[in-house]
């Protein structure tokens, strides 16, 4: 018997699932804040309901194994049009954020 059978194993799996869900919710809230801050620095309006998880994978970092998350968002530079942006987090560290410019290029931070 491995010890993970029965109620203890079920409880352990449930705890892991709750921890993962809690982490995902907090990361999403943090991504919204970072996207909003980025847009405010540029004088753009973040369209709040557009921040969405696009990718999730484990990576090794100096802190050990962490989740890398990629979020897409939309913003309006002038109150009328919509443009795309994206940010990447490793754990709670912002790796990169970018916003699409009118000429088709990208404004990328940090750079």
N, CA, C and O atoms as a GROMACS GRO file, in nm:
protein
  444
    1UNK      N    1   0.084  -0.118   0.000
    1UNK     CA    2   0.000   0.000   0.000
    1UNK      C    3   0.090   0.125   0.000
    1UNK      O    4   0.182   0.135   0.081
    2UNK      N    5   0.063   0.219  -0.090
    2UNK     CA    6   0.150   0.335  -0.106
    2UNK      C    7   0.122   0.447  -0.007
    2UNK      O    8   0.204   0.537   0.009
    3UNK      N    9   0.009   0.444   0.058
    3UNK     CA   10  -0.025   0.551   0.151
    3UNK      C   11  -0.109   0.660   0.089
    3UNK      O   12  -0.162   0.746   0.160
    4UNK      N   13  -0.123   0.659  -0.045
    4UNK     CA   14  -0.204   0.761  -0.112
    4UNK      C   15  -0.342   0.709  -0.147
    4UNK      O   16  -0.420   0.777  -0.213
    5UNK      N   17  -0.372   0.590  -0.103
    5UNK     CA   18  -0.504   0.534  -0.128
    5UNK      C   19  -0.596   0.574  -0.014
    5UNK      O   20  -0.551   0.597   0.098
    6UNK      N   21  -0.721   0.583  -0.042
    6UNK     CA   22  -0.818   0.615   0.062
    6UNK      C   23  -0.833   0.764   0.083
    6UNK      O   24  -0.800   0.844  -0.004
    7UNK      N   25  -0.884   0.801   0.200
    7UNK     CA   26  -0.917   0.941   0.226
    7UNK      C   27  -0.795   1.034   0.229
    7UNK      O   28  -0.806   1.149   0.187
    8UNK      N   29  -0.681   0.987   0.277
    8UNK     CA   30  -0.563   1.072   0.281
    8UNK      C   31  -0.518   1.111   0.140
    8UNK      O   32  -0.486   1.228   0.115
    9UNK      N   33  -0.515   1.017   0.050
    9UNK     CA   34  -0.476   1.045  -0.089
    9UNK      C   35  -0.572   1.141  -0.156
    9UNK      O   36  -0.530   1.233  -0.226
   10UNK      N   37  -0.702   1.120  -0.135
   10UNK     CA   38  -0.803   1.210  -0.192
   10UNK      C   39  -0.788   1.351  -0.138
   10UNK      O   40  -0.799   1.449  -0.211
   11UNK      N   41  -0.762   1.361  -0.008
   11UNK     CA   42  -0.743   1.491   0.054
   11UNK      C   43  -0.619   1.561   0.000
   11UNK      O   44  -0.620   1.682  -0.023
   12UNK      N   45  -0.513   1.487  -0.020
   12UNK     CA   46  -0.389   1.542  -0.075
   12UNK      C   47  -0.410   1.594  -0.217
   12UNK      O   48  -0.362   1.702  -0.252
   13UNK      N   49  -0.481   1.518  -0.299
   13UNK     CA   50  -0.510   1.561  -0.437
   13UNK      C   51  -0.599   1.685  -0.436
   13UNK      O   52  -0.576   1.778  -0.513
   14UNK      N   53  -0.699   1.686  -0.350
   14UNK     CA   54  -0.787   1.802  -0.339
   14UNK      C   55  -0.710   1.926  -0.295
   14UNK      O   56  -0.731   2.034  -0.348
   15UNK      N   57  -0.620   1.910  -0.198
   15UNK     CA   58  -0.539   2.024  -0.151
   15UNK      C   59  -0.449   2.077  -0.263
   15UNK      O   60  -0.435   2.199  -0.278
   16UNK      N   61  -0.390   1.988  -0.341
   16UNK     CA   62  -0.305   2.030  -0.453
   16UNK      C   63  -0.388   2.106  -0.558
   16UNK      O   64  -0.342   2.206  -0.612
   17UNK      N   65  -0.508   2.058  -0.585
   17UNK     CA   66  -0.595   2.124  -0.683
   17UNK      C   67  -0.637   2.263  -0.635
   17UNK      O   68  -0.638   2.358  -0.713
   18UNK      N   69  -0.670   2.275  -0.507
   18UNK     CA   70  -0.709   2.405  -0.451
   18UNK      C   71  -0.591   2.501  -0.453
   18UNK      O   72  -0.608   2.618  -0.487
   19UNK      N   73  -0.473   2.453  -0.419
   19UNK     CA   74  -0.353   2.537  -0.423
   19UNK      C   75  -0.323   2.586  -0.564
   19UNK      O   76  -0.290   2.703  -0.583
   20UNK      N   77  -0.336   2.499  -0.663
   20UNK     CA   78  -0.313   2.537  -0.803
   20UNK      C   79  -0.417   2.641  -0.846
   20UNK      O   80  -0.382   2.740  -0.911
   21UNK      N   81  -0.544   2.620  -0.812
   21UNK     CA   82  -0.650   2.714  -0.848
   21UNK      C   83  -0.625   2.850  -0.783
   21UNK      O   84  -0.636   2.953  -0.849
   22UNK      N   85  -0.590   2.851  -0.654
   22UNK     CA   86  -0.563   2.975  -0.582
   22UNK      C   87  -0.446   3.050  -0.648
   22UNK      O   88  -0.452   3.172  -0.664
   23UNK      N   89  -0.342   2.977  -0.684
   23UNK     CA   90  -0.226   3.037  -0.750
   23UNK      C   91  -0.266   3.098  -0.885
   23UNK      O   92  -0.220   3.207  -0.919
   24UNK      N   93  -0.350   3.028  -0.960
   24UNK     CA   94  -0.393   3.077  -1.091
   24UNK      C   95  -0.477   3.204  -1.078
   24UNK      O   96  -0.460   3.297  -1.158
   25UNK      N   97  -0.565   3.210  -0.980
   25UNK     CA   98  -0.648   3.328  -0.960
   25UNK      C   99  -0.560   3.448  -0.922
   25UNK      O  100  -0.576   3.557  -0.976
   26UNK      N  101  -0.467   3.427  -0.828
   26UNK     CA  102  -0.378   3.536  -0.788
   26UNK      C  103  -0.290   3.583  -0.904
   26UNK      O  104  -0.269   3.703  -0.920
   27UNK      N  105  -0.240   3.491  -0.984
   27UNK     CA  106  -0.157   3.528  -1.099
   27UNK      C  107  -0.238   3.608  -1.200
   27UNK      O  108  -0.187   3.703  -1.259
   28UNK      N  109  -0.362   3.570  -1.221
   28UNK     CA  110  -0.448   3.645  -1.314
   28UNK      C  111  -0.474   3.787  -1.266
   28UNK      O  112  -0.470   3.881  -1.346
   29UNK      N  113  -0.499   3.802  -1.137
   29UNK     CA  114  -0.518   3.936  -1.080
   29UNK      C  115  -0.391   4.020  -1.094
   29UNK      O  116  -0.397   4.138  -1.127
   30UNK      N  117  -0.277   3.958  -1.069
   30UNK     CA  118  -0.150   4.027  -1.080
   30UNK      C  119  -0.122   4.066  -1.226
   30UNK      O  120  -0.071   4.175  -1.252
   31UNK      N  121  -0.155   3.978  -1.319
   31UNK     CA  122  -0.137   4.008  -1.462
   31UNK      C  123  -0.223   4.127  -1.503
   31UNK      O  124  -0.177   4.212  -1.579
   32UNK      N  125  -0.347   4.134  -1.453
   32UNK     CA  126  -0.434   4.249  -1.482
   32UNK      C  127  -0.373   4.378  -1.431
   32UNK      O  128  -0.376   4.481  -1.499
   33UNK      N  129  -0.316   4.373  -1.310
   33UNK     CA  130  -0.252   4.493  -1.254
   33UNK      C  131  -0.133   4.536  -1.339
   33UNK      O  132  -0.117   4.654  -1.370
   34UNK      N  133  -0.049   4.440  -1.377
   34UNK     CA  134   0.069   4.473  -1.459
   34UNK      C  135   0.027   4.527  -1.596
   34UNK      O  136   0.088   4.622  -1.645
   35UNK      N  137  -0.074   4.468  -1.657
   35UNK     CA  138  -0.121   4.517  -1.787
   35UNK      C  139  -0.178   4.658  -1.773
   35UNK      O  140  -0.154   4.744  -1.858
   36UNK      N  141  -0.253   4.682  -1.666
   36UNK     CA  142  -0.310   4.816  -1.642
   36UNK      C  143  -0.199   4.918  -1.622
   36UNK      O  144  -0.205   5.028  -1.677
   37UNK      N  145  -0.097   4.883  -1.542
   37UNK     CA  146   0.016   4.974  -1.518
   37UNK      C  147   0.089   5.006  -1.648
   37UNK      O  148   0.123   5.122  -1.674
   38UNK      N  149   0.113   4.903  -1.730
   38UNK     CA  150   0.180   4.923  -1.859
   38UNK      C  151   0.100   5.018  -1.947
   38UNK      O  152   0.156   5.111  -2.006
   39UNK      N  153  -0.029   4.995  -1.956
   39UNK     CA  154  -0.114   5.080  -2.039
   39UNK      C  155  -0.118   5.224  -1.987
   39UNK      O  156  -0.115   5.318  -2.066
   40UNK      N  157  -0.125   5.240  -1.856
   40UNK     CA  158  -0.126   5.376  -1.799
   40UNK      C  159   0.002   5.451  -1.830
   40UNK      O  160  -0.001   5.571  -1.857
   41UNK      N  161   0.116   5.382  -1.828
   41UNK     CA  162   0.244   5.448  -1.861
   41UNK      C  163   0.244   5.499  -2.004
   41UNK      O  164   0.312   5.597  -2.035
   42UNK      N  165   0.169   5.434  -2.092
   42UNK     CA  166   0.166   5.473  -2.233
   42UNK      C  167   0.051   5.569  -2.264
   42UNK      O  168   0.042   5.622  -2.374
   43UNK      N  169  -0.037   5.592  -2.167
   43UNK     CA  170  -0.155   5.674  -2.190
   43UNK      C  171  -0.265   5.598  -2.262
   43UNK      O  172  -0.350   5.660  -2.328
   44UNK      N  173  -0.266   5.466  -2.251
   44UNK     CA  174  -0.365   5.381  -2.315
   44UNK      C  175  -0.468   5.337  -2.212
   44UNK      O  176  -0.443   5.344  -2.091
   45UNK      N  177  -0.583   5.290  -2.260
   45UNK     CA  178  -0.686   5.237  -2.172
   45UNK      C  179  -0.690   5.085  -2.185
   45UNK      O  180  -0.715   5.033  -2.293
   46UNK      N  181  -0.666   5.015  -2.075
   46UNK     CA  182  -0.677   4.870  -2.074
   46UNK      C  183  -0.824   4.833  -2.079
   46UNK      O  184  -0.904   4.889  -2.004
   47UNK      N  185  -0.858   4.740  -2.165
   47UNK     CA  186  -0.994   4.687  -2.169
   47UNK      C  187  -0.994   4.568  -2.073
   47UNK      O  188  -0.955   4.457  -2.109
   48UNK      N  189  -1.039   4.592  -1.948
   48UNK     CA  190  -1.021   4.502  -1.834
   48UNK      C  191  -1.062   4.358  -1.858
   48UNK      O  192  -0.989   4.267  -1.816
   49UNK      N  193  -1.171   4.334  -1.920
   49UNK     CA  194  -1.220   4.196  -1.934
   49UNK      C  195  -1.145   4.118  -2.041
   49UNK      O  196  -1.184   4.005  -2.073
   50UNK      N  197  -1.040   4.174  -2.097
   50UNK     CA  198  -0.968   4.107  -2.206
   50UNK      C  199  -0.841   4.036  -2.161
   50UNK      O  200  -0.779   3.968  -2.243
   51UNK      N  201  -0.800   4.047  -2.036
   51UNK     CA  202  -0.678   3.980  -1.989
   51UNK      C  203  -0.709   3.832  -1.973
   51UNK      O  204  -0.791   3.793  -1.890
   52UNK      N  205  -0.642   3.749  -2.054
   52UNK     CA  206  -0.673   3.606  -2.055
   52UNK      C  207  -0.544   3.524  -2.065
   52UNK      O  208  -0.451   3.561  -2.136
   53UNK      N  209  -0.543   3.414  -1.994
   53UNK     CA  210  -0.429   3.321  -1.996
   53UNK      C  211  -0.421   3.255  -2.133
   53UNK      O  212  -0.520   3.203  -2.184
   54UNK      N  213  -0.301   3.258  -2.193
   54UNK     CA  214  -0.279   3.197  -2.325
   54UNK      C  215  -0.183   3.080  -2.321
   54UNK      O  216  -0.179   3.000  -2.415
   55UNK      N  217  -0.105   3.069  -2.214
   55UNK     CA  218  -0.010   2.960  -2.205
   55UNK      C  219   0.038   2.941  -2.062
   55UNK      O  220   0.048   3.037  -1.986
   56UNK      N  221   0.068   2.817  -2.027
   56UNK     CA  222   0.114   2.784  -1.893
   56UNK      C  223   0.208   2.665  -1.904
   56UNK      O  224   0.170   2.561  -1.958
   57UNK      N  225   0.330   2.680  -1.852
   57UNK     CA  226   0.424   2.569  -1.853
   57UNK      C  227   0.526   2.586  -1.741
   57UNK      O  228   0.557   2.698  -1.700
   58UNK      N  229   0.577   2.474  -1.690
   58UNK     CA  230   0.677   2.482  -1.583
   58UNK      C  231   0.815   2.515  -1.640
   58UNK      O  232   0.851   2.469  -1.748
   59UNK      N  233   0.891   2.597  -1.566
   59UNK     CA  234   1.027   2.632  -1.605
   59UNK      C  235   1.116   2.631  -1.482
   59UNK      O  236   1.069   2.650  -1.370
   60UNK      N  237   1.244   2.608  -1.504
   60UNK     CA  238   1.341   2.618  -1.395
   60UNK      C  239   1.387   2.763  -1.384
   60UNK      O  240   1.411   2.830  -1.485
   61UNK      N  241   1.397   2.809  -1.262
   61UNK     CA  242   1.446   2.945  -1.238
   61UNK      C  243   1.544   2.938  -1.121
   61UNK      O  244   1.574   2.829  -1.071
   62UNK      N  245   1.595   3.052  -1.080
   62UNK     CA  246   1.687   3.055  -0.967
   62UNK      C  247   1.616   3.015  -0.838
   62UNK      O  248   1.681   2.978  -0.740
   63UNK      N  249   1.484   3.022  -0.838
   63UNK     CA  250   1.405   2.984  -0.720
   63UNK      C  251   1.356   2.840  -0.727
   63UNK      O  252   1.281   2.797  -0.640
   64UNK      N  253   1.397   2.766  -0.828
   64UNK     CA  254   1.351   2.628  -0.845
   64UNK      C  255   1.252   2.618  -0.959
   64UNK      O  256   1.261   2.692  -1.056
   65UNK      N  257   1.158   2.527  -0.947
   65UNK     CA  258   1.057   2.507  -1.051
   65UNK      C  259   0.943   2.606  -1.029
   65UNK      O  260   0.885   2.612  -0.921
   66UNK      N  261   0.911   2.683  -1.133
   66UNK     CA  262   0.803   2.783  -1.126
   66UNK      C  263   0.716   2.772  -1.250
   66UNK      O  264   0.754   2.709  -1.349
   67UNK      N  265   0.600   2.835  -1.244
   67UNK     CA  266   0.511   2.840  -1.359
   67UNK      C  267   0.542   2.963  -1.443
   67UNK      O  268   0.556   3.073  -1.390
   68UNK      N  269   0.552   2.944  -1.572
   68UNK     CA  270   0.558   3.057  -1.665
   68UNK      C  271   0.420   3.069  -1.726
   68UNK      O  272   0.364   2.973  -1.778
   69UNK      N  273   0.366   3.190  -1.719
   69UNK     CA  274   0.232   3.216  -1.770
   69UNK      C  275   0.238   3.326  -1.875
   69UNK      O  276   0.309   3.425  -1.858
   70UNK      N  277   0.163   3.308  -1.982
   70UNK     CA  278   0.154   3.411  -2.086
   70UNK      C  279   0.008   3.457  -2.092
   70UNK      O  280  -0.084   3.377  -2.107
   71UNK      N  281  -0.010   3.588  -2.081
   71UNK     CA  282  -0.144   3.648  -2.085
   71UNK      C  283  -0.154   3.741  -2.205
   71UNK      O  284  -0.060   3.813  -2.237
   72UNK      N  285  -0.270   3.740  -2.270
   72UNK     CA  286  -0.300   3.836  -2.376
   72UNK      C  287  -0.400   3.936  -2.320
   72UNK      O  288  -0.481   3.903  -2.234
   73UNK      N  289  -0.393   4.058  -2.370
   73UNK     CA  290  -0.489   4.160  -2.330
   73UNK      C  291  -0.513   4.253  -2.447
   73UNK      O  292  -0.438   4.252  -2.545
   74UNK      N  293  -0.617   4.334  -2.436
   74UNK     CA  294  -0.646   4.434  -2.537
   74UNK      C  295  -0.653   4.570  -2.470
   74UNK      O  296  -0.687   4.582  -2.352
   75UNK      N  297  -0.620   4.671  -2.548
   75UNK     CA  298  -0.623   4.808  -2.496
   75UNK      C  299  -0.668   4.899  -2.608
   75UNK      O  300  -0.670   4.861  -2.725
   76UNK      N  301  -0.704   5.020  -2.570
   76UNK     CA  302  -0.744   5.121  -2.666
   76UNK      C  303  -0.652   5.241  -2.651
   76UNK      O  304  -0.649   5.303  -2.545
   77UNK      N  305  -0.577   5.274  -2.756
   77UNK     CA  306  -0.487   5.389  -2.745
   77UNK      C  307  -0.560   5.522  -2.755
   77UNK      O  308  -0.510   5.624  -2.707
   78UNK      N  309  -0.679   5.523  -2.816
   78UNK     CA  310  -0.749   5.649  -2.840
   78UNK      C  311  -0.895   5.647  -2.797
   78UNK      O  312  -0.968   5.743  -2.823
   79UNK      N  313  -0.939   5.542  -2.733
   79UNK     CA  314  -1.077   5.533  -2.689
   79UNK      C  315  -1.170   5.473  -2.794
   79UNK      O  316  -1.287   5.448  -2.765
   80UNK      N  317  -1.120   5.451  -2.915
   80UNK     CA  318  -1.206   5.398  -3.021
   80UNK      C  319  -1.154   5.264  -3.074
   80UNK      O  320  -1.231   5.168  -3.085
   81UNK      N  321  -1.026   5.256  -3.106
   81UNK     CA  322  -0.969   5.134  -3.164
   81UNK      C  323  -0.927   5.034  -3.057
   81UNK      O  324  -0.919   5.067  -2.939
   82UNK      N  325  -0.901   4.913  -3.102
   82UNK     CA  326  -0.854   4.806  -3.013
   82UNK      C  327  -0.720   4.756  -3.065
   82UNK      O  328  -0.700   4.740  -3.185
   83UNK      N  329  -0.629   4.731  -2.972
   83UNK     CA  330  -0.499   4.674  -3.006
   83UNK      C  331  -0.468   4.561  -2.910
   83UNK      O  332  -0.526   4.551  -2.802
   84UNK      N  333  -0.376   4.475  -2.951
   84UNK     CA  334  -0.338   4.359  -2.870
   84UNK      C  335  -0.212   4.386  -2.790
   84UNK      O  336  -0.128   4.468  -2.830
   85UNK      N  337  -0.199   4.318  -2.679
   85UNK     CA  338  -0.079   4.321  -2.598
   85UNK      C  339  -0.061   4.185  -2.533
   85UNK      O  340  -0.152   4.102  -2.534
   86UNK      N  341   0.057   4.164  -2.478
   86UNK     CA  342   0.085   4.036  -2.414
   86UNK      C  343   0.186   4.057  -2.303
   86UNK      O  344   0.275   4.142  -2.313
   87UNK      N  345   0.172   3.978  -2.197
   87UNK     CA  346   0.274   3.981  -2.093
   87UNK      C  347   0.307   3.839  -2.050
   87UNK      O  348   0.224   3.748  -2.057
   88UNK      N  349   0.432   3.822  -2.007
   88UNK     CA  350   0.482   3.692  -1.964
   88UNK      C  351   0.534   3.705  -1.822
   88UNK      O  352   0.612   3.795  -1.790
   89UNK      N  353   0.490   3.613  -1.736
   89UNK     CA  354   0.533   3.606  -1.597
   89UNK      C  355   0.602   3.474  -1.572
   89UNK      O  356   0.559   3.371  -1.622
   90UNK      N  357   0.709   3.477  -1.493
   90UNK     CA  358   0.767   3.356  -1.437
   90UNK      C  359   0.753   3.370  -1.287
   90UNK      O  360   0.818   3.454  -1.225
   91UNK      N  361   0.666   3.287  -1.230
   91UNK     CA  362   0.628   3.308  -1.090
   91UNK      C  363   0.557   3.441  -1.082
   91UNK      O  364   0.456   3.462  -1.150
   92UNK      N  365   0.608   3.532  -1.000
   92UNK     CA  366   0.550   3.667  -0.994
   92UNK      C  367   0.642   3.771  -1.057
   92UNK      O  368   0.622   3.891  -1.040
   93UNK      N  369   0.742   3.726  -1.130
   93UNK     CA  370   0.836   3.817  -1.195
   93UNK      C  371   0.792   3.844  -1.339
   93UNK      O  372   0.769   3.752  -1.417
   94UNK      N  373   0.779   3.972  -1.371
   94UNK     CA  374   0.745   4.012  -1.506
   94UNK      C  375   0.866   3.991  -1.596
   94UNK      O  376   0.972   4.049  -1.572
   95UNK      N  377   0.851   3.909  -1.697
   95UNK     CA  378   0.960   3.881  -1.790
   95UNK      C  379   0.954   3.981  -1.905
   95UNK      O  380   1.056   4.037  -1.945
   96UNK      N  381   0.833   4.001  -1.959
   96UNK     CA  382   0.819   4.090  -2.074
   96UNK      C  383   0.674   4.129  -2.090
   96UNK      O  384   0.583   4.051  -2.061
   97UNK      N  385   0.653   4.251  -2.138
   97UNK     CA  386   0.519   4.298  -2.174
   97UNK      C  387   0.531   4.380  -2.301
   97UNK      O  388   0.627   4.455  -2.318
   98UNK      N  389   0.434   4.366  -2.390
   98UNK     CA  390   0.437   4.444  -2.513
   98UNK      C  391   0.296   4.486  -2.552
   98UNK      O  392   0.197   4.424  -2.514
   99UNK      N  393   0.293   4.592  -2.629
   99UNK     CA  394   0.169   4.642  -2.685
   99UNK      C  395   0.189   4.673  -2.832
   99UNK      O  396   0.294   4.722  -2.873
  100UNK      N  397   0.088   4.643  -2.910
  100UNK     CA  398   0.091   4.666  -3.056
  100UNK      C  399   0.078   4.815  -3.086
  100UNK      O  400  -0.008   4.884  -3.030
  101UNK      N  401   0.164   4.864  -3.173
  101UNK     CA  402   0.162   5.005  -3.211
  101UNK      C  403   0.084   5.024  -3.341
  101UNK      O  404   0.054   4.928  -3.412
  102UNK      N  405   0.051   5.149  -3.369
  102UNK     CA  406  -0.028   5.182  -3.488
  102UNK      C  407   0.039   5.137  -3.617
  102UNK      O  408  -0.028   5.096  -3.712
  103UNK      N  409   0.173   5.146  -3.622
  103UNK     CA  410   0.245   5.110  -3.745
  103UNK      C  411   0.268   4.959  -3.758
  103UNK      O  412   0.336   4.915  -3.851
  104UNK      N  413   0.213   4.881  -3.667
  104UNK     CA  414   0.229   4.737  -3.672
  104UNK      C  415   0.345   4.686  -3.588
  104UNK      O  416   0.359   4.565  -3.570
  105UNK      N  417   0.428   4.776  -3.537
  105UNK     CA  418   0.539   4.736  -3.450
  105UNK      C  419   0.490   4.709  -3.310
  105UNK      O  420   0.370   4.709  -3.283
  106UNK      N  421   0.585   4.686  -3.220
  106UNK     CA  422   0.552   4.657  -3.081
  106UNK      C  423   0.635   4.743  -2.988
  106UNK      O  424   0.755   4.762  -3.010
  107UNK      N  425   0.570   4.794  -2.885
  107UNK     CA  426   0.640   4.860  -2.775
  107UNK      C  427   0.664   4.753  -2.671
  107UNK      O  428   0.568   4.698  -2.616
  108UNK      N  429   0.791   4.723  -2.643
  108UNK     CA  430   0.826   4.612  -2.555
  108UNK      C  431   0.896   4.663  -2.430
  108UNK      O  432   0.985   4.747  -2.438
  109UNK      N  433   0.854   4.612  -2.314
  109UNK     CA  434   0.921   4.639  -2.186
  109UNK      C  435   0.950   4.506  -2.121
  109UNK      O  436   0.873   4.414  -2.146
  110UNK      N  437   1.049   4.486  -2.043
  110UNK     CA  438   1.164   4.576  -2.034
  110UNK      C  439   1.256   4.556  -2.155
  110UNK      O  440   1.273   4.446  -2.207
  111UNK      N  441   1.312   4.664  -2.197
  111UNK     CA  442   1.408   4.664  -2.306
  111UNK      C  443   1.488   4.788  -2.310
  111UNK      O  444   1.574   4.804  -2.396
   0.00000   0.00000   0.00000
